[in-house]
Amino acid sequence: MISERFLNYTVALLILGMALGAWAMDEPFLITLTTKAVILALAGVGLNLALGQGGLISLGHAAFFGLGGYAMGVLASHAQNFTPIMETPFLIEGTNSMPIIWLVAIVVSSFFAFVIGLFSLRTSGVYFIMVTLAFGQMLYYFSISWPAYGGEDGLSIYVRNSFPGLNTLDPIQFFGICFVVLMVVIYGVNRLTHSSFGLALNGARQNAQRIRTVGLNPFKIQLVAFTISGAITGLAGALFADLNRFISPTMFSWQTSGEIMVFIILGGVARLYGPVVGAALFILLEHWLGGLSEFWHIYLGVILLSVVLFARGGLIGALSKKENTNA
């Protein structure tokens, strides 16, 4: 058996090697496929902070994924049409600068995560799941009824947004941006979970009453974690919209929330690189099995069921000698 630390580094290098190998073979499609896995892994890392460390089973994280995507779509569409976003004395111009779009996506997603968390964290168990799902569906139906930005048909962005010093239309360069963002976020989440805040969050998940007895407020701790989780997922949504140069209400759907959760379960709940492994496996199955049968989700279901029954720590847990202390 191998150590989990070594396995984590191996996963990161494997994804980087896959993209560089595809680039060397001049295969833009494979690079784009790897980029998609990286972005979805980023969304999984965001949810894993709330689900794995905080024990918050959210079926509404697609709300933040969609908010990040629509933040990108609204800003980029106004930049390409040369029209202000709001007809007020304080006009807000659109932009195609990725760093600015990321900042807006993070702020918007964080705000909504904070508001949703204020309501949903007053419940627990199945009620928490249903409240987060309800908020996600509210935003889903709002996006459908928003004709200014495509409504049910979605909205196309004709030019990919820019990053200083790079050609984002080059698949390998855009992959590099997404990969660096993923690694930075994973590093930040790792530091956060091993800090005093991370220990308090883990304690609130295991026994909220004990946290109260030492003078800490589990509600505030979980609210902060939920807000940070939403911000990371929103950033992933902005990158995903940039990858496809398209936004649609499906980014808000509960199926999207379910897929993000599947990444975590496949790779390993509360495992640092669990969402990365899960997202990579999901994309591989979608690509390979999807070409064999339109019912490829059946095979995914069998694999998911096997992981739940026989590999409780996910694929990372099955390959690692480290005990799953969060079980």
C-alpha angles and dihedrals in degrees: 000000000000131000120262092234091057090045092052092054090045092055092051093048092045093057091046090048092050092055094045090048091052090048092051089053090048094241108149091175093059091047090051090048090052090047090054090053091051093051094047089047088056090055088049092052088055094051092042090063090060098033103036102034101026100033090230108147101203123185091178103067089108084074090068092040089054094044090055091049094048091046087058093043096049095047094043095045092054091047092054092044095043092229129130118248097229128029095222134115085266103058117198111209123210122245139199095203110120097210091054092045090050091051092050091046091051093047094047094045092046092051094051092043089053092050094044090046092053089061104031097046090061085073132052142201118009091354090060090050092051095046093052089045090051093053091049092051091048090058090043093057091042090057090049090055094047102096094172088074101036102283112212092351095059128220131276123218108205100199125043114239120258135248121198112265096002138094102230092188088068104091095217093050092049089048089052091055093050093044093052091048090051093049093047092050092047090051091050093047090048091053091045095051092049093048127090088265091055091050090050091049091051089048091051089053093051101039121355092183092061090051089054092051091060091052101261127127111229092194092059092044093052091044091056091047092048091050093050089046091053092048092055092047090049090053089052089051091054091051092046091053089049091050093054096030085221138096128197140165090259087080086070097046123118088237088066090053089050093051092051089052090049090057090057095046093048094048098035134281112255090006113131095227095026095107090048093055092042094050092047091050092047093052092047091051091046091051101041103032093036088065091054101046139000087224094065090130087076090065090045089053091053091050092047091049091050091051092050093048102038108018106043092172092052124239091311090053092047092054097041128078091212114108117242097245091180094062 
